[in-house]
Amino acid sequence: MSAVRIGIDVGGTKIAAVVLDAHGEMISRTRVDTPGDYSSLIAAVPAVIERCGQAARNIMGVGIGMPGSQSPKTGLWRNCNMTFVNGRDVVSDLTAAIPYPTRIENDANCFALSEALGGAADGRAVVYALTLGTGVGGGLVIDGRVRRGPLAIAGEAGHMPIVLADGATPRPCYCGNFDCAELFVSGTGMARDHRERTGANLTAPQIIGVMRTGDVHARETFQRWVDRLARLIGALTNALDPDAIVLGGGLSAIDELLDALNAATPRYVFGQEAAPLIVIGETKESGARGAALLWP
Ligand SMILES: [Zn+2]
């Protein structure tokens, strides 16, 4: 029996798992609910792997993607929106609980890897991925390998500040800084911006729905959101000039997004000549698939 790789994506609500065969084909996948406490989470991951392993016994490696990263300074997990894992020794605890070689990586880095290897940015040398959901994640893949960096924060554009042209009062971010991109380009950021301007309490998908019925205020909220996202992508492009920028997360599914971004981005790119190549992620179970691909 040829060797398989198992990839796990630990999300806030679900743990997704996939099994890839020697050719990288997905031969099975499964999902379970994410437990709400640390010890249950550490127990749940090997249980999911066990379920996957019934399809194939020759497991060459397990990859796990989850929000946050291991601090190079303390070795402990940090910056995770599942706050109960922060300050815990996630890497040691998971590798001890899993009876196979295991690699653990930031989930947006796994998404970037999945799209760089067989996805929307397949074959591109420098791939930057941005996930736009409740929060904002970022990942960087160079020549088919995750670029993690000595501080383990490469690609974390969600916490780059966006300078707002209207001179708004600096807004504090949970990370300790002000005016981080995540506060504006996440789904919660779009919803908050709409609420502050109009008083209407809508979610990001609801705002888009209302915009499509012709609502002028929703259209303006969408345009402000696109403009801020374009500013972030412009800054990333000035720093990296990547071969592709891949968008993922729930907001990347907005049909109007790509045209609007391609129109808005060039003015924020040095020289103002062009936008970078922006594509929408297309791989299935991309977080879990990318985690499996940590084993090349
Ligand atoms: Zn921040």
Residues whose N, C-alpha, C, O or C-beta is under 5 A from the ligand:
A	BS01	ZN	G158 H159 C173 C175 N177 C180
